[in-house]
Amino acid sequence: MDGMAVNEARLALEVKSVREEDAFGRHFSIEVAGTEVAERFEAALEELRRRMSLPGFRKGKVPRGVVESRFGREVRADVAERLLPEAVRQVIEERGLHPIGEPHAHELAFREDGTLAFDLHLDVRPEFTPADPRGIKLDKVVHPVGDEDVERVIEELRDRVARIDVVDRPAAPGDLVTIDLAELGAGQVPILGRKQLGVRLPLIAGTVPQSWIDALTGRRAGETAVVDVPAPEPGAGGLPHAAGARYHQLAVKQVEAKSLPELDDAFATRIGAPTVAELRIRLRRQLEAEEEDRAQRAVERELLDRLAAGMTFEIPDRLVNPAADRIYGRVMAQMPDLPQAERERVAVEARTVALAELKRELVLGAVAGQQRIEVSQAEADAELTRIETLERQLGEPRRVRSGSERVDRVERLQAALRERKVLKYLVDTADVQVVQQSATRKRIVTPYDP
């Protein structure tokens, strides 16, 4: 809720007690005054009465007592639901807290005097003084873009727009082969339920296991190959297999060949450049920009990790686990058939990544507070205008956002802009040198910020 606009109208509330659960957790007991609740209740009841019509009464003329007797409980619950976020926000603002995650209100109760009482659990950014970035030396490793990198991208572009034709010949490297895949156990007996039909595979090294490429090369439609279940190969794809699977049966259904377009100015025009020479220039610039961005993100992460090493508190599981679960869920959505052993490895890695990301967020927040790095409303509004202009230029449909949606978007932009400012401060302050690194040499070429 950093950067949140403070409400002008303040609620009449009182924080009765505060308890620290650990470095992050805070437990508040809060009461909203009965006069505040009564005022909100009466306003909500009157609004309902004006809109209501009941048999025997004209619209807006139902007696207040009738409305309260019939709908008082629901109105009171609605008032509480509306008051809670206001009260939570006010407590956060008045105490200068920096929440992590969503606040959790519970033990909600109306007292006899009309007071609304509830407990609030909140995880906040703990006090943390990062090390001085001036004492940190880092290399920003930039890999030079070579001619071979440009040609690789050109070949990928040619492949993307290639014509694909079904051919009546044996499969060759580079072809697309459609197979029915069955998993076989001992004695090459099919494993029930482990068959996939119409799997389309490119016979390209690093894309599928090399043993599959070797087995399928030279096979025609209608022919079958059986191969051992391969050990995982670095960078190779393929389909996860069931426990107990010892062989793959690959039944060729169709062979397709790619016809790449000629590398000429007509192809370049198709991609968006007037000539092949200009296409190469543009691709080199794009690759250099992507490499610069990758190197920048890498040095920022390393710098944050170095600063996070000075934390003396443990981050509780209640904060790490939800983030790890989200990462794990994204991986499982992409690879739902991973075997159990791989799932366990992914779960461990997801937790490691989540913990590192949380530590980086804490460092960013601590540095922002320490250096008083903020983003003004004008800066956020200007960034939103720039983004909306870009969206219109890209032809995205214009969406009418409610006031609250726009406020939320501006707050997210403020957080993103503040993060950019903090990262710039850290990298500019630390001793960062740009290093050009290739497979054969590594040399310092220039300071980070010339």
Buried (B, 14 or more C-beta within 10 A) or exposed (E): EBBEEEEEEEBEBEBEEBEEEEBBBBBBBBBBBBEBBBEBBBEBBEEBBEEBEEEEBEEEEBEEEBBBEBBBEEBBEBBBEEBBEBBBBBBBBEEEBBBBBEBEBEEBEBEEEBBBBBBBBBBBBBEBEBEEBEEBEBBBBBBEBEEEBBEEBBEEBBBEEEEEEEBEEBBBEBBBBBBBBBBBBEEEEEBEEBEEEEBEBBBBBEBBBEBBBEBBBEBEBEEEBEBEBBEEBEEBEBBEBBEEBBBBBBBBBBBBBBEBBEBEBEBBBEBEBEEBEBBBEBBBEEBBEEBBEEBBEBBBBBBBEBBBEEBEEEBBEBBBBEBBBEBBEEBBEEEEEBEEEBBEEBBEBBBEBBBBBBBBBBBBBBBBBEBEBBBEEEBBBEBBEEEBEEEEEEEEEEEEEEEEEEEEBBBEBBBEBBBEBBBEBBBEBBEBBBBBBEEEEEEEEEEBEE
